[in-house]
Amino acid sequence: MADDIHAGLMRPEKPKMYFFRRFLLIGIVLLSGGGAISQFQNLNLKRLLNIPRHYTVLSITEKINIDGLGTDAAWQRAPWTEDFVDIESGASRGHNHKRTRCKMVWDSIFLYVLAELREEDVWANINAQDAPVFQNNALEIFINPDGSTFNYFEFQINAIGAVWDLYMPRPYRSGGRGLSSWDIKGLKKAVHIAGTLNQPGDKDTSWTVELAIPFSSLGVWRNATKSGTIWRMNFSRVHWQHDAINGTYSKKRDPSSGRFLPERYTVWSPQGILNLHFPERWGYVLFADSVTSSGFLSETMENLKLNLWKYYYLQQIYKTRNKKYAVDISLLNALLVETPKVTEKGIEIKMSATEKQFLIMGRLDSSDDWLTLDHEGEMRKETVLR
C-alpha cells in the first residue's frame, strides 16, 4: 500500500523554483495518475464528507529547548490533540491501536511540534536524508499554510531521527510530484526513546519527536503568521508489523507471497480514504494567543465546502465510469446511492462543465462571496457582483 498512499515519491523532481505561483507549474511533467483513478472508483462519500478536526496553536514567549523530552514550561500549557484514529474510518480502535498524539505552539520564528508515539518495540533502520522514511515506522506531518489543496509540504521522521522532507506543488491526483530537493532550512529536531532502540529483548514505552520548524522555510516570512491565521495540517503515524529474527527487527512478510505485510496508518484528522494526499481532508489549525471553548470553524461555511467537494468526487466517479466528465449536475446526483449528511439548504450551487473540465461554484444565500472548485481540485474564493 506504500506505493498507493505515497505514489510517485520514489522519483522526485529537482525544480529551479518552488513558491507559490500557478504559472510555475506549467513545466511540471505530469504522472499517469493511475493510482488516483483506481481510488476514485471506490470513494466512500459518507466518510469523506465530514468536517475535519481543528486545533488551536498557542503563542509563546518562553524559549523551548529541542531535546525530545517536551518538559519545557511552554509545553505544559499546550493541549494535546485528540488521539490518532484510523485513516479511513476514523475509528478510535482498530488494527493500529498504539496511542499517538501531538501538540503545537508557536512564536515569531518557529512552529513547534511535540509528538508522542506509544510503542513496545522501537526500531528503525533507515538513517539517510531524503530516503523513504515511511518504509520504517514513522511520524508524518503535512502542512499547507495558504489553506488550499496546492503548494504544500510533507515531513517524515523515524525513531533514529532520519528525515524526508518534500514540497508538493499539487497533489498526485492532479499530476503532482514530490520535490525532495526542497528542505526545511534551519529545522531543529530531537527524538527521545523511553526504552531502547533496535533491541527486541525488552519492552519499550514510547518514542517522542520534538521539532522547531522555521516559518521562513515554508515560504512564510517573519511576522507574517499572526494570531487568527489558519492553516491546514494533518499528522500520520505509519506502523509496520514486525518480526524479531536473531536479535534484529525486520518487517513481517506474508508467508504465502513473501511480500511485506501492508503498513497501517492512523491520523489526527480522518482522511476518509487511504490516501494522505487529499489535502481538503486535513485538519484546521488556528494560531492564537489563547484557546476558546467555542472553537473557530463556521459549520455553515464548512457545509458549503463539503457540498462543492461532493460534486468534485462525484465528477471523478463519473469519469472513471464514462471516460469523461458529466456536463449536467443532474447526472451526478443520479450517482448518489446514499445521501451524505451535508445539506444544500441555504446555499446555491452551480456547475459549468465540458467533457474534459469543470468548475463548481457555491455560495451562501446571505453572501456574494463564491467558492469555486475546478477539475484539478483547486478551491478559490471569488466575489461576484449580482
C-alpha positions, 0 to 999 in steps of 0.5 A, a space after each residue: 500500500 506504500 506505493 498507493 498512499 505515497 505514489 510517485 515519491 520514489 522519483 522526485 523532481 529537482 525544480 529551479 523554483 518552488 513558491 507559490 505561483 500557478 504559472 510555475 507549474 506549467 513545466 511540471 511533467 505530469 504522472 499517469 495518475 493511475 493510482 488516483 483513478 483506481 481510488 476514485 472508483 471506490 470513494 466512500 462519500 459518507 466518510 469523506 464528507 465530514 468536517 475535519 478536526 481543528 486545533 488551536 496553536 498557542 503563542 509563546 514567549 518562553 524559549 523551548 529547548 529541542 531535546 525530545 523530552 517536551 518538559 519545557 514550561 511552554 509545553 505544559 500549557 499546550 493541549 494535546 490533540 485528540 488521539 490518532 484514529 484510523 485513516 479511513 474510518 476514523 475509528 478510535 480502535 482498530 488494527 493500529 491501536 498504539 496511542 499517538 498524539 501531538 501538540 503545537 505552539 508557536 512564536 515569531 520564528 518557529 512552529 513547534 511540534 511535540 509528538 508522542 508515539 506509544 510503542 513496545 518495540 522501537 526500531 528503525 533502520 533507515 538513517 539517510 536524508 531524503 530516503 523513504 522514511 515511511 518504509 520504517 515506522 514513522 511520524 508524518 506531518 503535512 502542512 499547507 499554510 495558504 489553506 488550499 489543496 496546492 503548494 504544500 509540504 510533507 515531513 517524515 521522521 523515524 525513531 533514529 531521527 532520519 528525515 524526508 522532507 518534500 514540497 508538493 506543488 499539487 497533489 498526485 491526483 492532479 499530476 503532482 510530484 514530490 520535490 525532495 530537493 526542497 528542505 526545511 532550512 534551519 529545522 531543529 529536531 530531537 527524538 527521545 526513546 523511553 526504552 531502547 532502540 533496535 533491541 527486541 529483548 525488552 519492552 519499550 514505552 514510547 518514542 517522542 519527536 520534538 521539532 522547531 520548524 522555521 516559518 521562513 522555510 515554508 515560504 512564510 516570512 517573519 511576522 507574517 503568521 499572526 494570531 487568527 491565521 489558519 492553516 491546514 495540517 494533518 499528522 500520520 503515524 505509519 506502523 509496520 508489523 514486525 518480526 524479531 529474527 536473531 536479535 534484529 527487527 525486520 518487517 513481517 512478510 506474508 508467508 504465502 507471497 513473501 511480500 511485506 505485510 501492508 503498513 497501517 496508518 492512523 491520523 489526527 484528522 480522518 482522511 476518509 480514504 487511504 490516501 494522505 494526499 487529499 489535502 481538503 481532508 486535513 485538519 484546521 489549525 488556528 494560531 492564537 494567543 489563547 484557546 476558546 471553548 467555542 472553537 473557530 470553524 463556521 459549520 455553515 461555511 464548512 457545509 458549503 465546502 463539503 457540498 462543492 467537494 461532493 460534486 468534485 468526487 462525484 465528477 471523478 466517479 463519473 469519469 472513471 465510469 464514462 471516460 469523461 466528465 458529466 456536463 449536467 449536475 443532474 447526472 451526478 446526483 443520479 450517482 448518489 446511492 446514499 445521501 451524505 449528511 451535508 445539506 444544500 439548504 441555504 446555499 446555491 450551487 452551480 456547475 459549468 462543465 465540458 467533457 474534459 473540465 469543470 468548475 463548481 461554484 457555491 455560495 451562501 444565500 446571505 453572501 456574494 462571496 463564491 467558492 469555486 472548485 475546478 477539475 484539478 481540485 483547486 478551491 478559490 474564493 471569488 466575489 461576484 457582483 449580482 
